[in-house]
Amino acid sequence: MISTVLVANRGEIACRIFRTCRELGIATVAVYSDADADALHVREADAAVRLPGAAPSDTYLRGDLVVAAALAAGADAIHPGYGFLSENADFARAVTRAGLVWVGPPPEAIEAMASKTRAKELMGIAPLTDVTPADLPVLVKAAAGGGGRGMRVVRELDALQEELAAASAEAESAFGDGEVFVEPYVENGRHVEVQVLADAHGTVWTLGTRDCSLQRRHQKVIEEAPAPGLPAVLVDELYARSAAAAKAVGYVGAGTVEFLVADVPQALGSARAGGTPCAHFLEMNTRLQVEHPVTEEVYGVDLVALQLAVAEGEPLPPEPPEPAGHAIEARLYAEDPASGWTPQTGALHRMEFPAGVRVDTGYVSGDTVPVHYDAMLAKVVVHAATRDQAVRRLAHVLERAAVHGLVTNRDLLAGSLRHPEFRDPALLDTGFYGRNLDALTRPEDGEAYGAVAAALADAARNAGRFGGGWRNLPSQEQTKTYGEHEVRYRHGRDGYTVTAPEGVRVVSAAADRVRLETGGVVRDYAVAAYPDGTVHAGRFRLTARPRFTDPTDRQEPGSLLAPMPGTVVRVADGLAVGDAVAAGQPLLWLEAMKMEHRITAPASGTLTALHAAPGRQVEVGALLAVVQPSHVPTEAQEETAS
């Protein structure tokens, strides 16, 4: 039997596996990079081994170091989690050669399925080789790994080579394998998958369907089980194809078979008529999926415990348990959906959720989110008797969660769950955010009142600091600005009076809590202010604007600033100061949180400065380049004109 497990991963999934190991009486070992030295997964493990460096290629992707760490710590098994080396057959072989138990499928099954190109060949599907205009749009995809990394939609043939290079570089960084391929891109289908679990004795379970159609950058955001609204005949087909795929490669362990359902009503008709199937095979993930908790909640199982039992040679019961109810998972990311999903790094001041909800996370209040890895903070999971109940409960939980410090997608998640298109399964598809992102990221109604609460809490805090009496405060009108919201107020013998925005009556104001009446309704705002300038008032995240602009903060027109901390991985071939550039032309690429971010020219003009070079580490706001717009005269032109 397994006595000690090393988890060859980090963050949320490492903590998730440790939790099951503790329940089973199995000791745990963490590995950590220098950037993760104080991470939650390190603190929760019984022992931890350092992997020198910070970049994934130097740490979590170094299979030799991970195996050495397991041997040094006395582990007798390695669980790969997901991502990194989880679908690397050579790593699986290295584990077993070292005399350790590999908690995953046989290397041969990984080789057959973990490479999407070989998996498609096995399923009788050939990738596109010579792409023509008639094939567009197409999808460039990494052959190894997943999570949306190394994926690009190409709609113009001229952009194909550039996107192939970008996808390959991103895949190499994330998975240590830069192989990519091209396949047809199906617009606005539904992403549906089947959880499989197999033992070494020939039993294969299909543990229901999951719908993962809400995605950004081809990475899942909200997942649920079972996939709603699918015809029974289509579900049966998905089960049969998934089980057949697992059996075809002698699969052992947990895996997921993914499909793109192009049109559910047509799928029902074509299945009855014996026409072309509308469930298109995408890939088989030979590992545990990020979204596995929704299956666990519906089937009442612990998939990690079952993985460990299978690795120990235990047989599965002949049939899986019966499902019950509906489960939905939302991935909480440190990112700004309104600014191109830009990942965020820095201090997570506070993260708390209402009681009675499952939260899988690799962070706690006070932790720092590093730049080198995925931006996911937590997975929030709700199980209920019906889909409608689960949707309502999860939206409620997210709206009342306290997530302070970083910009997150919390409000987007709650808005998505309450959106009519999500509530109606017939309208679900992967184009959801393409249609609805602008509406879902508009400033919320009531944000101005959150700014009022923040301003009054600040005034109350200062009053307490300087003696607390109203006579100690200036009697003239005070102004404070948060984002686009200007708040004006006075303080006198009868308390605070708000003059802008209009229609606000102050019921009470303290340093940490403000009560306001608007339109005859009293609302309570818990207020928390932090040294980095962020203020949270109720569910609103605000940043106070200084009264006077610092002249040193001004940038010349056309300045390109780093939108996030990261590493410059590429500069456009041949790009040099003095070159003419066109609006939207890619100039350089930043890598942050395992994703590549393209920096483009803001306008047509001349490149007058280039401060970026491959390998350079940059902080948010760092000056990368300057493009002098064509319509702005240079100093020489001004002198000539004079």
Secondary structure as GFF3:
##gff-version 3
##sequence-region A 1 642
A	DSSP	beta_strand	4	7	.	.	.	ID=ss1
A	DSSP	alpha_helix	11	24	.	.	.	ID=ss2
A	DSSP	beta_strand	27	32	.	.	.	ID=ss3
A	DSSP	three_ten_helix	34	36	.	.	.	ID=ss4
A	DSSP	alpha_helix	40	44	.	.	.	ID=ss5
A	DSSP	beta_strand	47	50	.	.	.	ID=ss6
A	DSSP	three_ten_helix	56	58	.	.	.	ID=ss7
A	DSSP	alpha_helix	63	73	.	.	.	ID=ss8
A	DSSP	beta_strand	77	79	.	.	.	ID=ss9
A	DSSP	alpha_helix	89	97	.	.	.	ID=ss10
A	DSSP	beta_strand	101	102	.	.	.	ID=ss11
A	DSSP	alpha_helix	107	113	.	.	.	ID=ss12
A	DSSP	alpha_helix	116	122	.	.	.	ID=ss13
A	DSSP	three_ten_helix	133	135	.	.	.	ID=ss14
A	DSSP	beta_strand	138	142	.	.	.	ID=ss15
A	DSSP	beta_strand	152	154	.	.	.	ID=ss16
A	DSSP	three_ten_helix	157	159	.	.	.	ID=ss17
A	DSSP	alpha_helix	160	175	.	.	.	ID=ss18
A	DSSP	beta_strand	180	184	.	.	.	ID=ss19
A	DSSP	beta_strand	190	198	.	.	.	ID=ss20
A	DSSP	beta_strand	204	216	.	.	.	ID=ss21
A	DSSP	beta_strand	219	225	.	.	.	ID=ss22
A	DSSP	alpha_helix	232	248	.	.	.	ID=ss23
A	DSSP	beta_strand	253	261	.	.	.	ID=ss24
A	DSSP	alpha_helix	264	273	.	.	.	ID=ss25
A	DSSP	beta_strand	279	285	.	.	.	ID=ss26
A	DSSP	alpha_helix	292	299	.	.	.	ID=ss27
A	DSSP	alpha_helix	303	311	.	.	.	ID=ss28
A	DSSP	beta_strand	326	333	.	.	.	ID=ss29
A	DSSP	beta_strand	335	336	.	.	.	ID=ss30
A	DSSP	three_ten_helix	337	339	.	.	.	ID=ss31
A	DSSP	beta_strand	342	343	.	.	.	ID=ss32
A	DSSP	beta_strand	346	347	.	.	.	ID=ss33
A	DSSP	beta_strand	350	352	.	.	.	ID=ss34
A	DSSP	beta_strand	358	361	.	.	.	ID=ss35
A	DSSP	beta_strand	368	369	.	.	.	ID=ss36
A	DSSP	beta_strand	376	384	.	.	.	ID=ss37
A	DSSP	alpha_helix	387	399	.	.	.	ID=ss38
A	DSSP	beta_strand	402	404	.	.	.	ID=ss39
A	DSSP	alpha_helix	410	418	.	.	.	ID=ss40
A	DSSP	alpha_helix	420	423	.	.	.	ID=ss41
A	DSSP	three_ten_helix	425	427	.	.	.	ID=ss42
A	DSSP	alpha_helix	432	440	.	.	.	ID=ss43
A	DSSP	alpha_helix	447	465	.	.	.	ID=ss44
A	DSSP	three_ten_helix	470	472	.	.	.	ID=ss45
A	DSSP	beta_strand	478	482	.	.	.	ID=ss46
A	DSSP	beta_strand	485	492	.	.	.	ID=ss47
A	DSSP	beta_strand	495	500	.	.	.	ID=ss48
A	DSSP	beta_strand	504	509	.	.	.	ID=ss49
A	DSSP	beta_strand	513	518	.	.	.	ID=ss50
A	DSSP	beta_strand	521	529	.	.	.	ID=ss51
A	DSSP	beta_strand	534	537	.	.	.	ID=ss52
A	DSSP	beta_strand	540	545	.	.	.	ID=ss53
A	DSSP	three_ten_helix	551	553	.	.	.	ID=ss54
A	DSSP	beta_strand	559	561	.	.	.	ID=ss55
A	DSSP	beta_strand	566	571	.	.	.	ID=ss56
A	DSSP	beta_strand	580	581	.	.	.	ID=ss57
A	DSSP	beta_strand	586	592	.	.	.	ID=ss58
A	DSSP	beta_strand	595	600	.	.	.	ID=ss59
A	DSSP	beta_strand	605	610	.	.	.	ID=ss60
A	DSSP	beta_strand	617	618	.	.	.	ID=ss61
A	DSSP	beta_strand	623	629	.	.	.	ID=ss62
A	DSSP	alpha_helix	635	641	.	.	.	ID=ss63
###
